[in-house]
Amino acid sequence: MPTISAEVFALLNALFYSVADVSLRGALRFASPATCMAGMRLSQFLFYAVLVLVIQGVPSPPAAGVAWFVVAGLVSPALFNMLYIIGMNRIGIARASPIKGASPLFGTAAAVLMLGERPLPIHLLGILFVAAGIAAISLEPPTTAERSWRRRDALFPIAAACCSGVGAVLFKFGLAVYPAPLAGATLASLSAAVATWAAILAVGRFQPRQLRTKAGPLVLLAGSIGGTGMFFHLAALQVGAVSVVLPLVQISPLLTVGIAFFFLHGLERVTLRIVLGALLTVAGGVLVTAFHG
């Protein structure tokens, strides 16, 4: 299969992630963050379960592989989604998505600490770009027409980006023990669904009636489209180099901002500062990832 296939898969991955994010933002108009989280996690696990059974059959991973994938699932997508959805609900997807694009920075830091990888000088420039992009987005105050938010609310997507980066390293440990990405993603999705539902039911925040509104189809769409995006991500990594795939995936925040501008125009305000911040953050993420040594 030619190298161009990896690029196409990676671009599809970025596009599907963006559509999933925008669908989830739309669902938040009709349902609480907790209800959206619960619905998305369940729909995505069911998507993976059907996919792995059709393509691979019942997997038989070793205990060590199960442990790594379960822990990875608790960090990302479970904790990642919780923080990201809260951040999206508070500061909007046009701000939260570009900030989430800082995940390669945290992934590189985790790789240095946990895998002993050595950063290159180009990473410093990438880190500066990411920091400048986050500052540009988070320091812009809301207008009187927007829902009021505090600058510290930007910490939620920043923490989500951290979880995404650390989760990628944990997932790499799991793949070293059990090199079956689809089965590993299914195990991670299962642990994420169990943890998310347990937390939401424990605090009594799940409101099933909200899923009977327009939120239900949007949450289902976000879960299935997000799951499809992950499938494209795994397909890209199977046929292409990581240095080719990950920089292309990092354009997802730019696509999200563009889609939000056209389809969430009455809900999201996309300013020049947000666009410039997104460009800086994505560029920094690409520098950190593409030149990872």
C-alpha positions in Angstrom: 0.0 0.0 0.0 1.5 3.4 -1.0 2.6 5.9 1.5 -0.1 8.3 0.4 -2.6 6.0 2.0 -1.2 6.8 5.4 -1.6 10.5 4.7 -5.2 10.0 3.6 -6.0 8.0 6.7 -4.4 10.6 8.9 -6.4 13.4 7.3 -9.6 11.4 7.6 -8.7 10.9 11.3 -8.4 14.6 11.8 -11.6 15.3 10.0 -13.6 12.7 11.9 -12.3 13.9 15.2 -13.3 17.5 14.3 -16.8 16.4 13.3 -17.2 14.4 16.6 -16.1 17.5 18.6 -18.6 19.8 16.8 -21.4 17.2 17.3 -20.6 17.0 21.0 -20.6 20.8 21.3 -24.1 20.8 19.7 -25.3 18.1 22.1 -24.2 20.3 25.0 -27.0 22.8 24.0 -29.6 20.2 25.0 -27.9 18.0 27.7 -25.6 18.4 30.6 -21.9 17.6 30.3 -22.3 14.5 32.5 -25.1 13.1 30.3 -23.2 13.7 27.1 -20.1 12.0 28.6 -22.1 8.9 29.6 -23.8 8.6 26.3 -20.6 9.2 24.3 -18.6 6.7 26.2 -21.2 3.9 25.9 -21.8 4.5 22.2 -18.1 4.5 21.5 -17.4 1.3 23.4 -20.3 -0.5 21.6 -18.8 0.8 18.3 -15.4 -0.7 19.1 -16.9 -3.9 20.5 -18.7 -4.6 17.2 -15.7 -3.6 15.1 -13.3 -5.8 16.9 -15.6 -8.8 16.9 -16.2 -8.4 13.1 -12.6 -7.8 12.1 -10.6 -9.7 14.7 -12.9 -12.0 16.7 -12.7 -12.4 20.5 -9.2 -11.2 21.5 -7.0 -13.0 24.0 -4.6 -10.4 25.3 -2.0 -11.2 28.1 -2.7 -9.9 31.6 0.0 -7.3 31.3 -1.5 -6.0 28.0 -4.9 -5.8 29.6 -3.5 -3.8 32.6 -1.7 -1.2 30.4 -4.8 -0.7 28.1 -7.1 -0.4 31.1 -4.9 2.2 32.8 -4.5 4.0 29.4 -8.3 4.1 29.1 -8.7 5.6 32.5 -6.4 8.4 31.6 -7.5 8.9 28.0 -10.3 8.8 26.9 -12.0 8.7 30.4 -10.3 11.6 32.3 -9.4 13.3 29.0 -13.1 13.4 27.9 -14.3 14.6 31.3 -11.9 17.5 31.3 -12.3 18.4 27.6 -16.1 18.3 27.7 -16.2 20.5 30.8 -13.8 22.9 29.2 -15.8 22.9 25.9 -18.9 23.7 27.9 -17.3 26.6 29.8 -15.1 28.3 27.2 -16.5 27.0 23.9 -15.2 24.6 21.3 -13.4 27.3 19.3 -11.1 27.9 22.3 -11.0 24.4 23.9 -10.1 22.5 20.7 -6.9 24.5 19.8 -5.8 24.3 23.4 -6.3 20.6 23.4 -3.9 20.6 20.4 -1.1 21.0 22.9 -1.2 17.3 23.6 2.0 16.5 21.7 3.9 18.7 24.1 2.7 16.7 27.1 3.2 13.5 25.1 6.8 14.4 24.5 7.4 15.2 28.2 5.9 11.9 29.2 8.1 10.1 26.7 11.2 11.8 28.1 10.2 10.8 31.7 8.8 7.4 31.1 10.6 6.1 28.0 13.9 7.8 28.3 13.6 9.6 25.0 15.7 12.7 24.4 14.1 15.9 23.1 15.7 17.9 20.3 16.3 21.6 20.2 13.5 22.1 17.8 11.1 21.1 20.6 11.9 24.3 22.5 10.5 26.3 19.5 7.4 24.0 19.5 6.9 24.6 23.2 7.1 28.3 22.7 4.6 28.2 19.9 2.2 26.1 22.0 2.5 28.5 25.0 1.9 31.5 22.8 -1.1 29.9 21.1 -2.7 29.0 24.5 -2.0 32.5 25.8 -3.6 34.1 22.8 -6.7 32.0 23.1 -7.2 32.1 26.9 -6.3 35.8 27.5 -9.1 37.0 25.2 -12.0 38.1 27.4 -15.6 37.1 26.4 -17.8 39.7 24.9 -21.1 40.8 26.5 -22.9 38.6 24.0 -21.0 35.5 25.1 -21.5 33.3 28.1 -19.2 34.6 30.9 -16.1 32.4 31.6 -13.0 32.8 33.7 -9.5 32.5 32.4 -8.8 29.6 34.8 -11.5 27.7 32.9 -8.8 27.2 30.2 -7.1 24.8 32.6 -9.7 22.2 31.8 -8.6 21.7 28.1 -5.0 22.1 29.1 -5.4 19.3 31.6 -7.2 17.3 28.9 -4.2 17.8 26.6 -2.0 16.5 29.3 -4.1 13.4 29.7 -4.1 12.8 25.9 -0.3 13.0 25.8 0.3 10.7 28.8 -2.4 8.3 27.5 -0.6 7.9 24.2 2.6 6.8 26.1 0.6 4.4 28.2 -1.0 3.0 25.0 2.5 2.5 23.6 3.5 0.4 26.6 0.4 -1.7 26.0 1.2 -2.2 22.3 4.7 -3.3 23.2 3.1 -6.2 25.2 0.2 -6.9 23.0 0.5 -5.4 19.5 -3.2 -5.4 18.6 -4.3 -1.7 18.3 -8.0 -2.4 17.7 -8.3 -4.8 20.6 -6.3 -2.5 22.8 -8.6 0.5 21.9 -11.6 -1.7 22.7 -10.2 -2.5 26.2 -9.3 1.1 26.8 -12.8 2.2 25.7 -14.4 -0.4 28.1 -12.4 0.8 31.1 -13.2 4.4 30.2 -16.9 3.6 29.9 -17.0 1.8 33.2 -15.1 4.6 35.0 -17.2 7.4 33.5 -20.5 5.7 34.2 -19.4 4.8 37.8 -18.4 8.4 38.5 -21.5 10.0 37.0 -23.9 7.5 38.7 -22.1 8.1 42.0 -22.8 11.8 41.9 -26.3 11.4 40.5 -25.7 13.6 37.4 -27.0 11.3 34.7 -30.3 12.5 33.2 -31.5 10.0 30.6 -34.5 12.2 29.6 -32.0 14.6 28.0 -30.9 12.0 25.5 -34.5 11.8 24.2 -34.1 15.4 22.9 -31.9 16.5 20.0 -28.9 15.6 22.2 -29.4 11.9 21.8 -28.6 11.7 18.0 -25.7 14.1 18.4 -24.1 12.2 21.2 -24.5 8.9 19.3 -23.0 10.6 16.2 -20.1 12.0 18.3 -19.3 8.5 19.8 -19.5 6.6 16.5 -17.7 9.3 14.4 -15.0 9.6 17.1 -14.6 5.8 17.1 -14.3 5.9 13.3 -11.6 8.6 13.6 -9.6 6.4 16.0 -9.9 3.5 13.5 -8.5 5.7 10.8 -5.7 6.7 13.2 -4.7 3.1 13.8 -4.9 2.4 10.1 -2.6 5.3 9.3 -0.1 4.1 11.9 -0.1 0.6 10.5 0.8 1.7 7.0 2.8 4.9 7.6 5.5 6.4 9.8 4.6 8.1 13.0 6.4 11.2 11.8 4.1 11.4 8.8 0.8 10.6 10.6 0.8 12.6 13.8 1.6 16.0 12.3 -1.3 15.6 9.9 -3.6 14.5 12.8 -2.7 17.7 14.6 -4.6 19.8 12.1 -7.8 18.6 13.8 -8.2 21.8 15.9 -8.0 24.0 12.8 -10.7 21.9 11.1 -12.8 22.1 14.3 -12.5 25.9 14.4 -13.5 26.1 10.7 -16.5 23.8 11.1 -17.6 25.6 14.3 -17.5 28.9 12.4 -19.9 27.7 9.7 -22.2 25.4 11.7 -22.1 26.9 15.2 -22.1 30.5 14.2 -24.8 31.4 16.6 -23.2 29.5 19.4 -19.5 30.1 18.9 -17.6 33.3 18.3 -14.5 32.6 16.1 -12.2 35.7 16.3 -8.9 36.5 14.5 -7.1 35.9 17.9 -8.6 32.5 18.2 -7.6 31.5 14.7 -4.0 32.8 15.2 -3.8 31.0 18.6 -5.0 27.8 16.9 -2.3 28.2 14.2 0.4 28.7 16.8 -0.7 25.8 19.0 -1.0 23.4 16.0 2.3 24.5 14.6 3.9 23.9 18.0 2.4 20.5 18.2 3.6 19.6 14.7 7.2 20.7 15.6 7.2 18.7 18.8 5.8 15.6 17.0 7.4 15.7 13.5 10.9 16.1 14.8 10.6 13.6 17.7 13.8 11.8 18.0 
